Every structure is written in C-alpha cells, then in structure tokens.
Amino acid sequence: MTNKLNLKLISTPGLSSDRLEYGVAVRLAESEVSKILKAAPLPIRRQMQHLAQATGKGIRAQALLACSMESDGLVGCQAINAAASIELLHLATLIHDDIIDNADMRRGIDALHVKFGEKTAVLCGDYLFCFAFELASTLVLQEMSKGETAGVLPSYFTAICLGEIREFNNIGNFALTENEYLRIISGKTAALFQASFHIGFLLSDEPPENEDIYVEIGRQLGMVFQLADDCLDYISSEKKAKKPVLSDCRCGVITLPLIYALQVDKSLRGKMLNGISEKEIKSAVLATGGIEYTQSKIREFRAEAKKLISSLENKKKRIRLEILLDKAATVVVSL
Amino acid sequence: MTNKLNLKLISTPGLSSDRLEYGVAVRLAESEVSKILKAAPLPIRRQMQHLAQATGKGIRAQALLACSMESDGLVGCQAINAAASIELLHLATLIHDDIIDNADMRRGIDALHVKFGEKTAVLCGDYLFCFAFELASTLVLQEMSKGETAGVLPSYFTAICLGEIREFNNIGNFALTENEYLRIISGKTAALFQASFHIGFLLSDEPPENEDIYVEIGRQLGMVFQLADDCLDYISSEKKAKKPVLSDCRCGVITLPLIYALQVDKSLRGKMLNGISEKEIKSAVLATGGIEYTQSKIREFRAEAKKLISSLENKKKRIRLEILLDKAATVVVSL
C-alpha cells in the first residue's frame, strides 16, 4: 500500500493524525465536499459550482463517520475524506438519475442537465464519479487485516447501477410486485448506505467479526430511507421536499405505496392505463392505505436495524446510529 | 491486501498461478471480455450481448499484457483480468462518448444508444464502468513495494473525463490551437493507454524505477493512436474504418488535420462559418497538407516512444511494444 496516490492524502493540509469529535468531523466533511466542488478544474468549474449551492443533508457521510467512530467516541481524520468521497459518489449518481428520470429540480435548485444540457451532465456525472473513486483510493487503513477500502466501493456501485437499470426497465409496469420493488431499492438506494457503513467500519477499531453487522445495518437503514422517501413523494409539499412531489407516478416509477394501492383497488390499474391525474393517483394511494402499509414496512426494517445497533458495544456509536435511523425514517416520525 | 474481493480472483477457475505465452494471454483476455458481456446480469444482458458482437481490436489489452511480460517472456494470469478490465473501461467510455457525439455506429454495429435509447445507454456505461473497476480491484500484486493497482486507475479516469469535457466544450471552436488540442487528447485518449502501461508495469517483474518510463511510453503511444485516428477520419472509407468517416467535422469536433488547414488557409474559417459540405472540408484539409502535418507529429511522438522502448532490457517485450506502436500508427504506415 505504498501507492503513489496515498502520498497525496498524507500531504493534504488538515489531515494530520489527529482525531476529532463526531460533530466537528461532520462539518469538516460537509465543507470538504463544498471545497472540492468549488475548486474543480476549469472546464467543469461552473457546473460543479452550481452543484455546490445545494449539497444535501449528508446522511451518508454522517453514517460513515458514525461507523468509523472509535471506542473513545472520536473519529479519525481519514474518515472525513472517505465521507466526502461517499457524498460525491452520491452526487454523481443523482446527476445521471435526474437525466434518466427527467427531473427538473434537485435539492431546491435546477437539475444539472436542465441548466447545462444532458450531454454535459453525463460527463459531469462521470467526472465526479471518477474523482470520488480517486479520493477513496487515497485512504490508508491502520489495520490491514481488515482489507482495504478502495476495493470495497466498486461492488456496491455495480449493485447501484443494476438497481437503477431495474427501476428504469420497470417504468410503467403496473404489475411490479412488492418483492421485485424491494430488490430494486436494495440496489438503487440501500447499496450506497451499505458502502458507507462498510467503509466506516473498515476505518474504525471494531473487531473484524463485526463487518457483516455493519453492512446489514446499512442495508436496513437504506431501505428505511428509500421507503420514507417514497411516502414523501405522495404526502409532502414541493417546498418541504425541495424537489418535485408526485414525481414518481408522473414519471411512471412505481413505488411501494402505489404497488399496495394497485393490489387493494383492482380498478386502479385500468384507470391509470386510461390516464388519470396525479392528484387522483394520490387520492387512491391515500384511500387504500398505501402510506400506512409502507410505514409498516419501514417499522419492520427499522426494528431490525435497531436490534443490530443494540448489539454494538460502543455506546456513543449506538446513540449516533439510532439518531441517524430516526432521521432516515423522518416521514414516519412526522406523521 | 486480504481484501475480501481478492479472494474472488483466487477462486476464479482458470486463474491459477500458471503463466502464459503472450499470444495465449491476448486470446484469453479477448474471450474473457466476451464472456463477461454475454453473462451480464439479466436486466442488462440484451444490451451487453449487443456489445459482445463487436469487441474491438483490443490494443489497450495487448499493451497491458505486453507490459506485464516477465523476463522469461511469459505473462502472469492476473494480467488477463486486468486487460479485460481495461477493455471494459474503454467500452464504457465509448458508450457515453457515442451519446455525446451523436454517433450512430460503433465497431461496425449500431451504437448502444441508437438501439436501446440514450437513457439506457447512460446506465449501461455506468454499469460497465463499475464492473470494470470491481474487476480491477481483485488484482493482487506479487511485489507490494510497487503499490497496488486499484488505486492507480481512478486518477487516469478523471483525466479521461476532463479530456472529454474539454473536447465537448470546444465543439465548433475554430480558434482551437494545436497545444489546446494536444491537451484534450492527452486526456481523452492517451490517459487510458497510460493506465494500461502503468498497470502492466505494476504486474510485471520490472524494477520500480522503470515506472515513469512505462507511463511515458503509454502516453506517446496514445498520442500516436489518436492522431492516426484523426487522419483516418479524413482519409479512410466507412467500410474500412467500421465507423462513420468525416464524423469529426460533421459533429464540429476540430482535430489536428483541420486545425492545421485552418492555419494555412485563412479563408477556410469564414467558409465553414457560412456552412460548407464535409467533402469541401476534406478537400481543404488534403490541399493544405493537414494530413502530412499530422503525420509529422505522429512521427515525433513515435520516435520518442521508440527511444524509450529501446531503453528497456527485456528483448521480447521491446519487440512486442514496437509491434503495438506500429499498430497504433497504422494510418501512417498504410499511406
């Protein structure tokens, strides 16, 4: 691991061997993402600066940082670069997603392809993706027995791509089953949470035998997050969600609330094929209990995650992970 | 490096510790690419099988394999996976390129976005990209002192993306200078050859101090390859090139033959702004000596590469690399 690229990290200012409080690490990771975007190479700087205006809630970065926490509750400096890398990878997938989904807004501002065109957006996504992988490849693990982080990311990313492709292939498929849907989102969304948890674990002082527990908590939390987001699309206002609502059904993306509604109300499929308004679809989802059903699923995944979190020894870490789990399930909490 | 993913490689059938003749390794790498594409996960299989119909000349794989050759002229088995990975990464960039360039054909068959739509093509490119990175991350180096391969790839890929973005930003820019153009192609094309040479070197038994020589030969060979391809666009027939000819100028991509023609024939820029046919542009490029000028540049890069190759100790390797250099410059040879 005397890889040339690693030397970069060691010489990066601010990344000494000091360890930090969790809250400080979260703020540093946020500002690292923003700094990287604002200082992008010239040919791409305008686009990256546009993205820097709205950098998201950073729940994946927080998950990684919380998992990397050591027994004394502090976070190693390398985790900041790792967390920034995860957020940039997430951003890269969002850019391509918005092209695929014809989404106009993202995080309260114009989607990149709306402002700069689809072709530029494809290239910007590719660039961010490579840059984030490059950043991740600079990580040096203290405990080599756990393996190395750079090799961990790609397999989660093939899972994410397959999830995206499965989602796209099922646009307008009113016969999509709950199981097929859960498979889609376990790739599309949960795999990135798994990656965050996995890398956080690899950077921590947790014993190697805890690896699978971390990856599994990541999966459960990711499922909670996506299902809560699915509900949000039906019940939130545009202002609150900072992105278009009812966009899933408008784009033909079938999510769990609608899958349930289609099962309960057998006339709905025919109505949708003949063309009904988004408002009417929303009413059907609400009337059939699609939201409540999805919330019951969220509770199941959440209970699983809670159980696994409670098995961890580090109390400070347990508290952080439970807060994140609550955040992921915000919709259920706020109802 | 006890990375979980590495275990995969060790257990892959056919990838024992045996070493192979170069020619056998080339054929195995080719068939590995084809096998991977044909056995792609179901949601993406049709698209990957379409790509498997025409898998290219494999010059980047051959470069990697030649560089990985050991003192006895044999190639280690791991180099086959590395070579397949490089070809898949190349394929991923081609898929996105063809979207950006509105190219209809690739390697004699329909471009992926023409057959399956732009959105699917974006996702297929992303998938192949991640898959190739995953494959590369399974490589285990014998000599750890040289560093590790997985971390080497991403930095070349940010360079490739930046080259693509620079090219796209300069579409229709008749004021593009030769230096700016060489900078574009040193990213867009040469960086992937550098990556092939670099990884081949890392897998070989060459001494660590030869690292820079390999990366530099890769760069020169990449420049030769792109400039020869630029000439091909003006002087080849569609049948011979297996892709549309005169496509660069049709898409507003300014390459060296045209940059030179615009410098020599001062009236050309005005004519192009007013709109002249591709045939007329071709005539101007030929009349001003744009092809000969580009060929003189090819000769310069080629001479540099030859000098560096001749400094290598391994005779069998020198011969292979010279053959590849000749291949890269095919256009000059055939004129």
Interface residues (C-beta under 8 A of the other chain):
Chain A: M1 T2 N3 K4 L5 N6 P41 P43 I44 H96 I99 I100 E118 K119 T120 V122 L123 C124 G125 D126 Y127 F129 C130 F131 F133 E134 A136 S137 T138 M144 S145 G147 E148 A150 G151 V152 L153 P154 S155 F157 T158 I160 C161 L162 E164 I165 R166 F168 N169
Chain B: M1 T2 N3 K4 L5 N6 P41 P43 I44 H96 I99 I100 E118 K119 T120 V122 L123 C124 G125 D126 Y127 F129 C130 F131 F133 E134 A136 S137 T138 M144 S145 K146 G147 E148 A150 G151 V152 L153 P154 S155 F157 T158 I160 C161 L162 E164 I165 R166 F168 N169
